């Protein structure tokens, strides 16, 4: 039986790809039908039976996922009284991720901010709303993680240590005086990076570090997500969730945690909501309520854009952060070096949590304050945002109007 394992391991990804391929002709046909219908007279499209059929075609066209990063779509931003053009610049890059700067034309010097995005099955464009809020006041850079299935096996491994090394390299590329904002999953990785830089007295060590809704110590108020990570040994995750990239892609043969599995796991946490949203979408399309339909479509265009994680990054993160709790226990080793947050002295620290966060619960992020015991108390801040869940910490109205002003004040005070 053991001899069959190398043969059966890739089947999960192949099954997904086969299902996608089988659906492609139907999606193409639905697209052609929709295009043909668009050429007919408006009164034809307004016939109830026709509009319902057209809604069904559009739903079929939209069925499925994409593995390509959506556009950030930020062409300009309002700075003061002026609408200012924004230009995306690739600063540095590797096969696993790049550093992208959103340069504003004709704007003077502003605080430099590195936004460290999660690597958890979605592209960094998921933080588009976070970016849009940060841009008027800051010179913003983002970690633009790439799809692991596009990285040839010859490029080597990308695990926990490599993620931390990328964060350090990106901060060095930005230069001295930057500020770091870690969102969600990478808070532990970002904290490790800053601790190592502080210990080395690296001139690019950030002036401030803001950790938002991230798992620094998941022993505190464990959530359903935390319990799922600890209920089974790491061997179970490797056997059941890791697959091999099929031959058609540049990363053929690389072992990955497929993005479609991560998306499925997210959706199964609240399946009723997603079903209701798609029923609503069909209804809006059938009744020609385009504005309401567009809101739902915009969300799911982003949500269904998935990337694969390297197996080593996924397994090491689950093991080190969620199962062994190495960082809060003082036992985390990164690139053969002990990570000691007490080395951080000059970097100001802010943590942000959401009162209703059911992914990273209250207490898990603020734990960073206890670990960074050598930062003076007057350079530490914590904010618990009432009435928001996980995503409300870094996106939406309350992020923009209530959370961000505090983050901005922290950056300005430390700059």
TORBAFI-627369 format. One line per 10 residues: number of its first residue (from 1); their letters; for each residue x, y negated, z of N, C-alpha, C. Coordinates in pm, whole numbers, plus 50000, padded with zeros to 5 digits. Each point is the difference from the previous one (the first is absolute). Last residue first. Layout:
REM TORBAFI-627369
NUM) a) X Y Z X Y Z X Y Z  ... .
REM end
This chain:
REM TORBAFI-627369
415) xxxxxxxxxx) 50735 44177 51351 50074 49964 49880 50108 49896 50030  49658 50191 50304 50126 50073 49994 50089 49953 49885  49565 49815 50076 50072 49982 50126 50138 50066 49994  49702 50052 49635 50049 49862 50008 50081 49978 50127  49788 50419 49943 50105 49982 49900 50061 49859 50010  49630 50096 50274 50116 50077 50043 50116 49981 49904  49589 49811 49884 50061 49926 50110 50124 50071 50052  49741 50218 49672 50069 49883 49943 50071 49921 50110  49725 50355 50130 50121 50051 49936 50082 49885 49944  49583 49893 50174 50092 50038 50108 50131 50055 49945 .
405) xxxxxxxxxx) 49652 49889 49694 50053 49880 50065 50097 50030 50114  49776 50372 49779 50113 49938 49932 50049 49870 50064  49608 50234 50170 50127 50068 50025 50116 49924 49938  49558 49822 49943 50030 50015 50142 50136 50065 50026  49804 49901 49553 49964 49885 50084 50043 50012 50146  50090 50342 49654 50036 49871 49944 49979 49886 50100  49872 50446 50114 50145 49993 49981 50041 49860 49957  49546 50087 50025 50059 49979 50133 50152 50002 49995  49752 50079 49594 49980 49865 50054 50068 49979 50134  50207 50381 49679 49866 49952 50029 49999 49865 50071 .
395) xxxxxxxxxx) 50406 50356 50064 49926 49960 49881 49862 49951 50040  50330 50177 50313 50087 49938 49900 49928 49966 49869  49782 50186 50397 50117 49938 50061 50079 49921 49896  49619 50276 49893 49970 49862 50037 50115 49929 50067  50003 50468 49884 50029 49912 49887 49972 49854 50031  49908 50330 50342 50139 50006 49956 50029 49896 49891  49585 49867 50272 50060 50132 49993 50140 49989 49944  49707 49612 50284 50050 50050 49872 50053 50142 50016  49818 49688 50358 49901 50026 49896 50051 50050 49867  50336 49730 50333 49867 50059 50027 49924 50029 49872 .
385) xxxxxxxxxx) 50543 49986 50088 49894 49934 49924 49866 50066 50027  50488 49933 50262 49896 50100 49979 49883 49930 49933  50554 49886 50062 49864 49955 49973 49910 50120 49976  50519 49828 50221 49911 50108 49958 49861 49941 49978  50570 49847 50053 49857 49969 49999 49923 50125 49960  50533 49787 50159 49911 50113 49972 49855 49953 50004  50395 49745 50121 50012 50026 49857 49919 50124 49959  50048 49843 50453 49944 49885 49927 50013 50014 49848  50184 50330 50302 49853 50002 50003 49939 49885 49921  50483 50207 49868 49944 49917 50106 49848 49993 49988 .
375) xxxxxxxxxx) 50285 50421 49840 49950 49876 49940 49935 49919 50113  50174 50440 50071 50098 49892 50011 49964 49875 49920  49748 50426 50017 50002 49941 50135 50097 49884 50014  49736 50309 49651 50090 49887 49973 50018 49918 50128  49713 50368 50020 50123 50054 49943 50103 49891 49977  49565 49888 50156 50074 50072 50103 50132 50056 49949  49709 49790 49695 50052 49902 50095 50082 50067 50110  49759 50252 49668 50130 49949 49953 50061 49902 50100  49554 50185 50035 50106 50077 50068 50138 49953 49959  49587 49855 49800 50054 49913 50105 50108 50071 50080 .
365) xxxxxxxxxx) 49759 50243 49671 50092 49904 49940 50065 49911 50105  49673 50330 50126 50106 50070 49927 50104 49905 49940  49591 49866 50241 50109 50046 50087 50116 50061 49924  49502 49998 49802 50054 49898 50088 50105 50061 50093  49927 50270 49547 49918 49944 50106 50074 49897 50086  49985 50197 49492 50111 49969 50091 49940 49924 50118  49686 50182 49722 50115 50066 49939 50123 49982 50088  49567 49797 50075 49988 50143 50027 50110 50081 49931  49877 49466 50185 50085 50080 49912 49991 50148 50038  49790 49571 50181 49923 50118 49957 50081 50092 49907 .
355) xxxxxxxxxx) 50188 49593 50191 49921 50055 50109 49931 50131 49960  50467 49833 49787 49858 49977 49981 49919 50073 50107  50533 49776 49984 49915 50119 49999 49855 49960 49979  50559 49811 49979 49858 49971 49977 49924 50132 49995  50513 49754 50168 49921 50117 49964 49853 49960 49989  50537 49764 50001 49856 49986 50013 49934 50131 49958  50526 49771 50133 49913 50115 49976 49853 49962 50018  50543 49784 49886 49872 49985 50070 49907 50114 49959  50551 50009 50003 49881 50004 49915 49873 49986 50085  50449 50033 50182 49977 49869 49940 49873 49993 49916 .
345) xxxxxxxxxx) 50150 50406 50230 50001 49890 50098 49956 49868 49939  50047 50579 49936 49936 49881 49942 49991 49893 50108  50158 50439 50091 50103 49922 49932 49944 49871 49941  49734 50344 50207 50055 49904 50097 50111 49916 49938  49784 50370 49771 49935 49869 49987 50049 49897 50100  50235 50441 49780 49977 49943 50132 49937 49861 49986  50147 50492 49724 49927 49874 49986 49964 49948 50138  50412 50330 49804 49892 49986 50097 49936 49863 49983  50250 50274 49599 50019 49895 50101 49880 49996 50092  50064 50269 49588 50098 50043 50101 50031 49893 50104 .
335) xxxxxxxxxx) 49652 49938 49677 50130 50003 49931 50112 50026 50100  49618 49944 50279 49982 49962 49859 50137 49989 49935  49710 50186 50471 50129 49991 49934 49976 49973 49852  49711 49977 50503 50002 49992 49854 50143 49982 49950  49814 50031 50466 50074 50111 49943 50010 49995 49849  49748 49737 50363 50141 49964 49994 50087 50107 49936  49506 49968 50061 50073 50082 50097 50150 49968 50000  49693 49792 49691 49969 49955 50137 50073 50081 50108  50082 50129 49543 50033 49860 50024 49966 49956 50142  49888 50446 49841 50141 49979 50029 50034 49855 50032 .
325) xxxxxxxxxx) 49590 50324 49933 50001 49868 50066 50143 49957 50035  49797 50415 49778 50105 49999 50101 50011 49867 50075  49653 50064 49663 50007 50123 50079 50103 49992 50112  49910 49633 49689 49871 50044 50053 50007 50126 50086  50398 49781 49798 49914 49895 50055 49879 50056 50072  50329 50291 49788 50071 49907 50090 49907 49902 50070  49821 50327 49681 50072 50064 50109 50056 49899 50099  49778 49846 49608 49906 50073 50085 50072 50057 50121  50273 49801 49680 49919 49900 50069 49899 50066 50093  50263 50275 49726 50083 49939 50104 49922 49895 50077 .
315) xxxxxxxxxx) 49791 50209 49630 50020 50095 50109 50082 49939 50114  49927 49737 49605 49874 50032 50067 50023 50089 50122  50371 49898 49724 49952 49881 50071 49873 50032 50079  50181 50342 49729 50085 49974 50117 49953 49876 50076  49786 50128 49591 49970 50093 50110 50079 49964 50124  49871 49614 49656 50093 50112 50004 49967 50087 50121  49605 49735 49778 50109 49978 50094 50098 50116 49988  49622 49770 49636 50049 50115 50074 50114 49958 50092  49570 49687 49827 50137 50042 49971 50036 50120 50086  49521 49719 49790 50075 50074 50102 50142 50030 49953 .
305) xxxxxxxxxx) 49505 49719 49923 50136 49997 49944 50093 50060 50105  49533 49929 50082 50025 50121 49921 50131 49995 49924  49851 49629 50266 49996 50116 50089 50035 50128 49927  49953 49584 49765 50121 50003 50083 50008 50130 50080  49620 49929 49745 50111 49998 49905 50132 50009 50075  49602 49951 50246 50035 50138 49965 50105 50008 49890  49843 49569 50150 50052 50075 50114 50048 50139 49957  49785 49731 49680 50132 49946 50033 50064 50078 50114  49553 50099 49878 50096 50049 49902 50142 49952 50032  49638 49838 50259 50027 50141 50030 50106 50054 49904 .
295) xxxxxxxxxx) 49857 49562 49923 50063 50007 50132 50039 50143 50035  49750 49914 49606 50142 49967 49984 50074 50007 50134  49526 50059 49980 50072 50115 49946 50150 49974 49996  49714 49648 50121 50006 50100 50107 50079 50122 49955  49926 49672 49676 50086 49946 50106 50016 50100 50113  49705 50098 49632 50141 50010 49969 50091 49952 50112  49510 50197 49911 50049 49909 50106 50152 50003 49996  49662 50257 49726 50077 49888 49944 50038 49896 50105  49780 50440 50048 49915 49882 50011 50070 49874 49950  50226 50419 50003 49874 50028 49932 49907 49878 49999 .
285) xxxxxxxxxx) 50410 49981 50239 50025 50005 49856 49869 50018 49923  49984 50015 50471 50032 49865 49955 50021 49996 49848  49933 50422 50198 49878 49919 50006 50025 49859 49948  50368 50293 50045 49913 50041 49889 49874 49915 49996  50285 49929 50365 50062 49954 49876 49914 50037 49880  49872 50158 50425 49974 49857 49985 50057 49946 49869  50098 50439 50110 49858 49990 49968 49962 49854 49980  50428 50079 50149 49988 50036 49859 49854 50004 49954  50100 49908 50456 50056 49894 49916 49985 50031 49852  49873 50326 50321 49906 49887 49996 50050 49888 49909 .
275) xxxxxxxxxx) 50289 50362 50078 49885 50043 49920 49901 49885 49985  50361 49931 50285 50043 49998 49860 49888 50046 49907  49926 50008 50469 50018 49863 49956 50035 49995 49852  49968 50419 50218 49870 49938 49976 50012 49860 49946  50389 50255 50142 49948 50032 49867 49868 49931 49968  50416 49956 50331 49872 49930 49999 49932 50024 49866  50401 50221 50111 49981 49941 50132 49865 49927 50008  50167 50194 49598 49930 50096 50085 49983 49947 50143  50248 49754 49675 49858 49998 49968 49921 50095 50090  50476 49983 50037 49940 49872 50040 49849 50003 49981 .
265) xxxxxxxxxx) 50242 50368 49843 49998 49998 50147 49936 49871 50051  50073 50039 49538 49893 50090 50043 49986 50000 50152  50360 49766 49814 49874 49930 49975 49882 50085 50045  50424 50197 50019 49989 49895 50101 49868 49925 49984  50104 50317 49676 49968 50065 50127 49982 49897 50111  50139 49857 49574 49859 50038 49996 49959 50074 50127  50455 49870 49931 49913 49888 50035 49853 50038 50001  50400 50362 50097 49929 49931 49892 49907 49889 50050  50470 50192 50176 49865 50001 50058 49915 49920 49902  50454 50271 49842 49932 49877 50041 49876 50033 50083 .
255) xxxxxxxxxx) 50487 50188 49724 49898 50037 50096 49940 49873 50059  50236 50085 49499 50013 49934 50132 49885 50044 50089  50036 50133 49536 50073 50083 50093 50019 49937 50137  49914 49674 49599 49968 50143 49994 50089 50079 50095  49940 49502 49893 50041 50062 50126 49972 50149 50006  49874 49731 49619 50144 49983 50020 50052 50068 50126  49563 50211 49766 50037 49872 50058 50151 49989 50022  49746 50395 49833 49977 49889 49907 50051 49864 50051  50005 50442 50241 50108 49977 49904 49981 49876 49914  49785 50032 50506 49998 50079 49876 50104 49952 49899 .
245) xxxxxxxxxx) 50038 49964 50548 49960 49918 49885 50007 50086 49872  49902 50206 50495 50112 49969 49911 49949 49926 49877  49823 50035 50550 49993 50066 49869 50117 49953 49915  49777 50007 50546 50110 49964 49910 49987 50080 49871  49709 50055 50384 49980 49868 49942 50108 49959 49900  49974 50428 50261 49866 49974 49947 49984 49868 49926  50416 50168 50216 49945 50112 49923 49873 49961 49927  50217 49691 50292 50087 50029 49886 49939 50108 49910  49782 49887 50402 49991 49889 49906 50083 50030 49875  50027 50304 50354 49868 50007 49938 49985 49891 49895 .
235) xxxxxxxxxx) 50386 50008 50272 50005 50105 49896 49866 50012 49928  50054 49719 50380 50043 49936 49877 50008 50102 49885  49648 50098 50392 50146 49981 49988 50037 49941 49866  49520 49892 50231 50067 50109 49928 50149 49973 49993  49699 49701 50221 49930 50127 50021 50072 50118 49937  50114 49517 49975 50063 50078 50107 49935 50137 50022  49854 49668 49672 50144 50015 49978 50066 50089 50103  49539 49883 50029 50020 50085 49882 50148 50025 49975  49881 49698 50338 49975 50139 50040 50016 50096 49883  50039 49533 49921 50111 50049 50083 49982 50146 50038 .
225) xxxxxxxxxx) 49649 49788 49771 50116 50014 49911 50118 50056 50078  49616 49886 50241 49979 50123 49923 50118 50026 49908  50145 49707 50401 49883 49997 49913 49981 50136 49934  50255 49823 50487 50006 50068 49870 49867 50000 49925  50229 49733 50405 49865 50001 49942 49996 50071 49864  50475 49989 50127 49906 49911 50067 49866 50003 49927  50390 50224 49844 49953 50071 50120 49892 49920 50072  50255 49856 49608 49869 50061 49978 49954 50089 50115  50337 49570 49887 49991 50108 50101 49860 50062 49991  50128 49703 49659 50128 49999 50072 50003 50112 50104 .
215) xxxxxxxxxx) 49691 49872 49565 50018 50105 50100 50139 50000 50063  49692 49565 49793 50089 50109 49962 50029 50095 50114  49762 49536 49908 49920 50124 49995 50083 50120 49958  50282 49588 49965 49854 49991 49996 49937 50138 49987  50474 49687 50132 49954 50137 49977 49849 50002 50014  50431 49631 49921 49859 50014 50034 49955 50140 49959  50478 49701 50097 49946 50128 49955 49856 50009 50050  50432 49605 49907 49881 50048 50070 49954 50130 49938  50408 49815 49866 49979 49910 50113 49877 50039 50080  50310 50359 49710 49893 49899 49990 49986 49916 50126 .
205) xxxxxxxxxx) 50458 50212 49793 49899 50040 50099 49890 49895 50004  50415 49988 49734 49867 50001 49940 49892 50050 50096  50475 49985 50106 49951 49862 49982 49860 49993 49939  50196 50396 50321 49985 49974 49858 49943 49859 49980  50156 50287 50397 50008 49855 49988 49997 49959 49852  49935 50447 50190 50116 49969 49914 50027 49850 49991  49628 50159 50245 50116 50065 50062 50128 49970 49921  49586 49855 49827 50037 49922 50117 50125 50057 50066  49812 50237 49641 50061 49876 49953 50047 49914 50118  49759 50393 50093 50132 50034 49947 50073 49874 49952 .
195) xxxxxxxxxx) 49556 49948 50148 50086 50042 50112 50141 50031 49952  49666 49904 49680 50043 49878 50070 50092 50035 50116  49809 50361 49763 50090 49924 49914 50054 49876 50071  49670 50262 50215 50129 50069 49996 50101 49922 49917  49561 49844 50006 50062 49978 50130 50137 50066 50005  49739 50081 49622 50047 49861 50001 50071 49968 50131  49791 50421 49956 50116 49992 49911 50061 49860 50004  49601 50071 50235 50110 50070 50066 50127 49992 49916  49608 49819 49814 50044 49920 50115 50116 50067 50073  49733 50134 49582 50145 49983 50011 50048 49921 50121 .
185) xxxxxxxxxx) 49511 50109 49901 50087 50117 50014 50148 49968 50023  49702 49576 50018 49950 50136 50014 50114 50101 50013  50173 49545 49858 49856 50025 50002 49973 50150 50007  50406 49594 50102 49973 50140 49971 49853 50029 50017  50347 49559 49921 49865 50038 50041 49978 50144 49955  50442 49625 50080 49945 50129 49958 49859 50017 50052  50379 49579 49860 49906 50052 50099 49939 50128 49944  50496 49703 49904 49869 50050 49958 49916 50043 50121  50476 49826 49970 49891 49909 50032 49862 50047 49960  50458 50165 49740 49975 49959 50140 49878 49909 50013 .
175) xxxxxxxxxx) 49993 50321 49572 50100 49917 50065 49962 49958 50141  49826 50301 49614 49932 49872 50025 50098 49902 50064  50147 50438 49933 49984 49935 49870 49932 49864 50015  50044 50273 50380 50131 49948 49960 49993 49929 49866  49618 50220 50153 50025 49883 50084 50135 49937 49965  49893 50401 49787 49913 49893 49952 50021 49872 50081  50225 50393 50133 50055 49949 49874 49917 49885 49946  49841 50227 50382 50122 49926 50032 50058 49936 49874  49633 50284 49943 49958 49877 50070 50121 49914 50033  50085 50424 49814 49943 49908 49902 49958 49868 50066 .
165) xxxxxxxxxx) 50149 50350 50276 50112 49941 49925 49951 49902 49895  49680 50249 50237 50062 49901 50088 50115 49930 49929  49803 50356 49773 49904 49890 50011 50061 49888 50084  50240 50397 49971 50011 49920 49878 49903 49883 49999  49984 50312 50357 50124 49922 50006 50015 49910 49877  49631 50301 50015 49988 49897 50103 50122 49908 50000  49989 50250 49553 49932 50035 50124 49991 49882 50094  50144 50181 49484 49953 49874 50059 49917 50037 50122  50400 50243 49634 49891 50000 50097 49961 49858 50041  50229 50117 49507 50021 50036 50139 49876 49985 50086 .
155) xxxxxxxxxx) 50090 49948 49507 50016 49877 50079 50013 50028 50149  49910 50339 49660 50141 49962 50004 50026 49872 50080  49560 50168 49900 50062 50071 50112 50147 49960 50014  49662 49647 49779 50061 50129 49968 50067 50062 50123  49578 49664 49999 50143 49998 50035 50061 50137 49972  49527 49880 49957 50075 49939 49891 50150 49995 50028  49667 50158 50310 49999 50093 49886 50072 49943 49878  49936 49752 50411 50107 50098 50008 50000 50096 49882  49837 49479 50015 49941 50133 50001 50110 50106 49995  50093 49508 50220 49969 50061 49872 49952 50143 50016 .
145) xxxxxxxxxx) 50017 49495 50300 50034 50142 49994 49951 50064 49870  50125 49507 50181 49913 50052 49895 50035 50147 49977  50049 49590 50383 50058 50129 49966 49904 50070 49903  50040 49452 50048 49930 50121 50042 50078 50124 49959  50026 49411 50100 50053 50117 49931 49922 50122 50050  49942 49416 50013 49966 50137 50036 50064 50102 49906  49999 49484 50221 50069 50057 49884 49995 50151 50021  49630 49643 50221 50123 50079 50012 50054 50042 49864  49576 49761 50101 50092 49947 50101 50138 50064 50000  49626 50123 49696 50008 49853 50001 50108 49945 50092 .
135) xxxxxxxxxx) 49916 50493 49964 50073 49929 49895 50003 49847 50011  49763 50358 50279 50135 49959 50039 50062 49899 49903  49570 50200 49915 49993 49913 50118 50137 49946 50039  49964 50310 49647 49934 49877 49961 49992 49901 50116  50169 50441 50077 50091 49916 49922 49939 49864 49970  49730 50324 50199 50101 49955 50095 50096 49904 49932  49684 50214 49730 49938 49898 50084 50096 49944 50104  50148 50360 49727 49981 49878 49920 49938 49887 50084  50149 50477 50095 50019 49884 50088 49983 49868 49924  49980 50425 49787 49893 50006 50100 50007 49880 50095 .
125) xxxxxxxxxx) 50332 50099 49668 49895 49907 49960 49880 50006 50094  50382 50297 50018 50008 49880 50083 49896 49896 49963  49886 50518 49906 50105 49906 49962 49996 49877 50091  49842 50497 50167 49954 49889 49917 50118 49910 49968  50060 50390 50266 49909 50047 49897 49943 49891 49911  50306 49920 50369 49906 50100 50053 49895 50038 49897  50392 49651 50145 50021 50101 49897 49915 50120 50041  49980 49433 50126 49994 50143 50030 50038 50085 49880  50208 49503 50051 49873 50065 49969 50004 50147 50040  50244 49514 50135 50032 50142 49988 49870 50077 49988 .
115) xxxxxxxxxx) 50179 49478 49907 49879 50077 50036 50030 50147 49974  50309 49539 50088 49995 50132 49938 49878 50074 50054  50147 49450 49957 49928 50108 50069 50007 50128 49918  50213 49458 50076 50007 50121 49918 49941 50117 50079  49899 49443 50028 50050 50121 50067 49996 50121 49908  50053 49543 49744 49901 50053 50095 50060 50120 50072  50135 49552 49638 50041 50112 50085 49890 50035 50100  49821 49753 49567 50123 49989 50078 50025 50121 50088  49733 49990 49518 49975 49989 50143 50133 49998 50075  49910 50066 49507 49999 49862 50047 49970 49981 50147 .
105) xxxxxxxxxx) 49862 50466 49802 50066 49896 49921 49989 49864 50069  50012 50501 50221 49907 49891 49970 50077 49888 49931  50065 50567 50074 50059 49866 49997 49897 49898 49956  50031 50500 50207 49894 49921 49938 50044 49853 50005  50278 50503 50007 49979 49866 50055 49890 49931 49922  50175 50537 50105 49936 49905 49909 49978 49868 50074  50293 50493 50021 49971 49878 50075 49948 49898 49901  49978 50568 49976 50064 49875 49962 49964 49888 50096  50030 50592 49953 49933 49877 50040 50079 49878 49960  50110 50464 49888 49894 50023 50098 49928 49872 50044 .
95) xxxxxxxxxx) 50386 50039 49689 49895 50087 49948 49881 50015 50094  50252 49548 50049 50053 50135 49997 49890 50088 49938  50133 49425 50039 49914 50117 49984 50078 50129 50003  49965 49402 50075 50082 50121 49995 49906 50119 49985  49819 49576 49907 50128 49958 50057 50101 50114 49998  49550 49835 49712 50062 50122 50053 50140 49964 50049  49555 49670 49949 50139 50025 49965 50045 50131 50063  49525 49683 49862 50057 50120 50064 50142 50022 49951  49703 49530 50043 50072 50088 49908 50056 50118 50078  49607 49570 50031 50077 50103 50071 50060 50094 49897 .
85) xxxxxxxxxx) 49780 49453 50024 50024 50128 49932 50086 50093 50086  49665 49615 50201 50141 50023 49965 50018 50136 49931  49631 49583 50145 50001 50140 49958 50137 50028 49939  49887 49605 50379 50032 50037 49862 49991 50150 49979  49964 49724 50413 49890 49956 49912 50018 50050 49857  50238 50270 50374 49955 49863 50025 49884 49967 49910  50150 50397 49826 50095 49950 50100 49969 49853 50022  49765 50466 49757 49985 49859 50035 50095 49963 50112  50066 50374 49598 49953 49987 50137 49994 49851 50033  50045 50391 49551 50020 49868 50060 49945 50001 50141 .
75) xxxxxxxxxx) 50023 50399 49744 50061 49912 49900 50028 49860 50054  49898 50526 50154 50011 49869 50065 50076 49907 49905  49895 50493 49960 49898 49908 49955 50003 49864 50067  50227 50465 50015 49972 49918 50118 49898 49892 49967  49997 50464 49729 50066 49870 50004 49970 49931 50133  50006 50538 49984 49922 49888 49946 50081 49871 50005  50218 50501 49964 49975 49887 50089 49914 49895 49931  49966 50528 49893 50078 49884 49960 49963 49881 50089  49796 50449 49968 50127 50008 50071 50093 49886 49960  49428 50110 50028 50113 49958 49919 50126 50010 50086 .
65) xxxxxxxxxx) 49482 50261 49999 50101 49916 50063 50103 49958 49897  49437 50154 49980 50140 50041 49993 50091 49898 50064  49525 49891 49770 50027 50118 50081 50146 50042 49983  49769 49641 49760 50075 49963 50118 50038 50120 50087  49733 50045 49607 50127 49941 49958 50089 49974 50120  49563 50139 50083 50082 50111 49951 50137 49949 49955  49678 49685 50133 50043 50078 50117 50091 50115 49957  49797 49747 49663 50108 49925 50065 50052 50072 50124  49632 50186 49773 50121 50007 49917 50116 49928 50069  49577 49969 50201 50056 50134 50015 50127 50017 49919 .
55) xxxxxxxxxx) 49756 49605 49950 50062 50003 50133 50066 50135 50025  49747 49950 49611 50127 49927 49989 50074 49998 50133  49569 50184 49991 50092 50087 49928 50138 49934 49989  49655 49745 50182 50037 50108 50093 50099 50096 49935  49823 49657 49736 50093 49943 50098 50041 50105 50103  49677 50121 49678 50130 49980 49936 50101 49947 50102  49553 50049 50132 50059 50133 49979 50139 49990 49938  49749 49591 50068 50040 50069 50124 50067 50135 49978  50041 49592 49656 49898 50104 50021 50043 50084 50121  50276 49654 49815 49917 49968 50115 49886 50099 50021 .
45) xxxxxxxxxx) 50310 50011 49629 50074 50033 50122 49916 49977 50125  49822 49878 49580 50017 50146 50005 50068 50039 50131  49948 49547 49895 49874 50057 50045 50007 50153 50006  50377 49741 49839 49980 49995 50146 49871 50066 50045  50241 50175 49550 49931 49878 50044 49977 50003 50151  50417 50282 49821 49857 49992 49969 49941 49870 50052  50456 50159 50070 49982 49933 49870 49853 49984 49963  50156 50234 50393 50029 49857 50017 49979 49923 49871  49969 50475 50012 49881 49936 50055 50020 49850 50014  50364 50265 49864 49899 49992 49894 49875 49928 50049 .
35) xxxxxxxxxx) 50341 50087 50311 50044 49899 49904 49898 49983 49889  49926 50340 50315 49983 49868 50062 50038 49889 49904  50079 50442 49867 49856 49974 50002 49972 49861 50059  50441 50157 50007 49959 49967 49863 49851 49965 49995  50171 50150 50410 50054 49868 49966 49960 49957 49861  49890 50432 50144 49917 49902 50070 50047 49858 49969  50259 50352 49834 49872 49994 49929 49907 49897 50064  50409 50089 50214 50022 49929 49874 49869 49984 49923  49994 50257 50391 50018 49858 50033 50022 49918 49874  49971 50465 49955 49870 49946 50036 50010 49852 50034 .
25) xxxxxxxxxx) 50403 50236 49907 49915 49982 49880 49863 49941 50033  50300 50092 50373 50040 49890 49912 49913 49987 49875  49992 50347 50357 49903 49891 50008 50029 49890 49897  50290 50376 50052 49870 50048 49953 49896 49889 49997  50433 49914 50179 50005 50016 49855 49865 50043 49944  50050 49975 50468 50004 49867 49940 49998 50008 49849  50036 50399 50237 49865 49944 50016 49992 49861 49938  50420 50203 50009 49912 50070 49906 49858 49945 50007  50320 49844 50309 50026 49947 49868 49909 50064 49895  49980 50162 50444 49950 49862 49993 50017 49944 49859 .
15) xxxxxxxxxx) 50185 50418 50082 49854 50009 50001 49938 49861 49990  50466 50031 50042 49957 50043 49867 49847 50008 49991  50199 49908 50416 50013 49884 49911 49952 50036 49860  50005 50351 50308 49910 49896 50048 50001 49880 49907  50304 50369 49938 49867 50018 49945 49902 49891 50043  50490 50086 50111 49960 49892 49910 49854 50005 49957  50184 50342 50305 50008 49865 50055 49955 49892 49903  50047 50486 49911 49869 49947 50035 50006 49856 50049  50395 50252 49875 49910 49995 49886 49869 49931 50034  50338 50078 50331 50046 49900 49904 49909 49987 49879 .
5) xxxxx) 49891 50335 50331 49982 49861 50045 50053 49898 49900  50013 50503 49991 49906 49928 49916 49993 49851 50032  50262 50329 50246 50062 49974 49870 49909 49922 49907  49860 50153 50433 50087 49884 50009 50059 49965 49864  49742 50394 50049 49917 49879 50000 50087 49874 50000 .
REM end
